[in-house]
Amino acid sequence: MRDFCFDTELENDGLHEECGVFGAYDFDGNDVAPAIYYGLFALQHRGQESCGIAVSDTAGPKGRVRTVKGMGLVHEVFTEETFASLGGGNIGVGHVRYSTAGGSSRENAQPLVLNYIKGTLALAHNGNLVNTPQLRRELEHDGAIFQTTIDSEVIAYHIARARVKTKTVEEAVALAMKKLKGAYSLVIMSPRKLIGARDPFGFRPLCIGRRDNTFILSSETAALETVGAEFVRDVQPGEIVTIRDGEIHSDTSMCGQSGRISHCIFEYIYFARPDSTLDGVNVYRSRIAAGRFLAQDYPVEADLVTGVPESGTVAALGYSMESGIPYGTAFVKNSYVGRTFIKPGQKSRESSVRVKLNVMKEAVQGKRVVMIDDSIVRGTTSARIVTMLREAGAKEVHVRISAPPFLHPCYFGTDIPSEDQLLANKKTLEEIRRYIGADTLGYLGVERLDAMAEGLPLCTACFTGDYPLDPPTEDIRGEFADKEYFSKEEPFRCMRNI
């Protein structure tokens, strides 16, 4: 039996959530803060470190914005008192955020609110730019003073500067988009408009919804359903939508760019809720297909198929459907962990995995178990979960992964680290199997991704190295406040700042 050391490395193992954006504009003048609050609840899985809401009243003083944001989950930041301080408004934007080490601070929480010569601008961003350092230096040389270390502020400043030269804010967004390279889905509030913008590659999702006379922009359709809104359509790659005068206005010609449409495959494997539909493809259906493909490609004799919550459960159901092996729940997830006050240390017997996940002995004892998970990054968590299953009495543990092996870092908003930290870059399939302690191991084949996403054009660079645009040539983590933090050995390690 392997000896494991469960410290902060384990906490950082595996993928982390994306950010989520949500905006609403009620043309009947009703308060949109409650809708944004519940919309963020529905998007909480995309970011659990900080959140915020900014609202304004189009009938009140022009450009007056009230903002509440802070560290923690939605219900932690928005108490009865803090929520009341928003004071109501019929237009607003919200954000939930996940950051990397060093980037988690209240200053980096969103929405960002700018007061400038043309009024106010509130911005929420999901994605990651690959040319942040160049854009930031350009602004610094012109005298800009930054309050955060995130690329979202760079975007906001470029929009504000462009606005001085344009007749409308949407034209300013279009000018800024000509400079931005990478992944971004934006929700922007000006005094009289709600604007959504999506990069020309379509990396990150963004959709439009409507509830009566309220128009909504959201990262996922599941959040629309939470607030009782109907899905209207997705914002198209490279499109700018402006909600004003009770209508949706669209322009796809203003951004001046064309990209190779490259929707992030991990929205379908891991990030999005299974009850969401992104760019016409249902997430639940995709994960069922992934499980079916795994059963076809890696059959095994077993007694039980189970999924690691949450993203592994639907793929496990698909594996069960295809193989005929009964599906069952073997794990109990603690839904109340959130941002734990203390984390188990190196010498502690409390495991970070056990705090969040436990195995039901009655479900697995004496059984041959097929365990489905979404990915293996460094392998530490997978090894621990396999050990937990064996300690609970499982006779055999067969691991199936509903994604191909990670071989390359991501620069477009997914927290996939440098190549030297990826287990699949260090070990063969057989060596990984032994490392995590599984009886057998199988990954979803890259050739299966097209069918899994029903022909949707995808970004699969983390598996294939085929990046839709050139990777950055310098560090894009955005920790500009501490340049000494970068190591010479690993200067370009991708760390998200969204």
Phi, psi and omega in degrees: 000133180289149171267132182243145178245108188259096180236208183294340177298321179293321180298329182268355181288147180087178181274156176241166189289157171280178170273162177231141179237150182205133177221152181214146178221115180258115183276359171268359177087007180283156181292126181262353183303317178299319179296318179295319178303311181286331173296319177293324174303316181291338180257009185303329180297341183273348180187127187231016180260323179208165179201168179189160176224137172234131181229159177213161179244114183293342179270350182265198178302130185299126175085005179282115184242134175247133188228139168230126175206158182182180180276138176123183178284167184303314183288342177278321182283320184260086171278175178301322182288313182291324179295321180296332182290344175294330174073359179087154179178151185264005175217140182189167178225152179222165186205140166240141192229139163244136179235175176265176178304132179090342182258004184267099180206160181297327180300330182269359178292150180240164009289151171273137180239124178249137169250118184219185191299334180266002179127233182232158179213127175243132188227137172236137191226136170236121180143194180204126178275148177262351180243029179303312183302318180295315180295323180291317179298321178302316179289320180297321179294338177267006175098008181293143176244122185264141178257349182228178175243026185248153180290341179299324179291325176299317178298313182299317180295320180292325175294315181298319180292321179293330183297331179296333185262356187241166178276333183226161180290327179293329174293324177294320176299318180297318178297318179296320181300332178295337181264338186280134176234127180129208186256130174200129164242122188243141167237122188234135177245122169253176183304332184229005185221149169244124187238138173241141179217144183227139183297158184295344179271341180070032182304308186254144184284155173199131183225167182245138176227168179214136174229106185056242181255024176251128178256143187227142169243135186210151175293327184221152179292333180301324179291328175298315182295326179300323182261013176075025180261153177265140176292130177262302177185170173278148166287130185280152176306131181080003185266146170244123176248135179240123178259112181204154177055031177073017182222163175258122178249135186236145173214120177252001183262350189279335187286338175068021180228157170226136182234160172282108186309125189214075178291139183293121181297332185284350169298324183273329180279321192222308196292309189284157174290145182295342179268012176262154172238122184243123179052041174084358182246124181283132184293318179301315181297322179296318182288326173300315180298319179300317178296319178298317180297320178297320179294323179290320186273332182227068179289154178202151174278124183205170182254340187208138170248131179219155181243146175282121183296147355262329191288343179274347189289319182289319177298325177296321177297319177296320177299316180297316179302316184284322187271337185082000176282133183302141175268140178208161177269120180248345184243143172247121181261133176280109183279358187249014183291307180057220177268096187298143182295316174234152178245143179303134181264183185298324184263005183273145175279346179282124181266139176301324179291316183294331177297323185265336190216139175222154181259136176273110183302320182299333183278331189243348187300126178075010185249154171270116191250132168261117182255122180256128174227166186276334185192163168233121180259280177266342175094349184296314181293317179301317179298320181292320181293320176299317178300318179298319179296318180293319179295333178278357174109007179296132180287318179222149176230115180250116186263131175234133185247126186275029174211156173291170178294139174287124179238345186219151177288162176252141179244010189239022171116001177256138186277065175256120189283190183292161186301325183287352176258357182269122185302322183292344176275346183255334190228153173284171178303317180293322178292323177294317178304314180292322182298318181272353175081022181273155174286318172219162182216137176215136176255152171296135180285144178303325182293347180272346188295323181298315179289324179301319180264017173056040176083002179296135177294129192237156163262118179237026187299329181293342177259324190249340185080005179271086183281136181290340171216164187299135176296161181292155179258000176212171186298135181243016183294331178089008179276062187288345180286346184219075184295337179290348182292335182286136178263147179293328182287333185220064187285341188247020182298129185286124173227127186287144173223080185232000000 
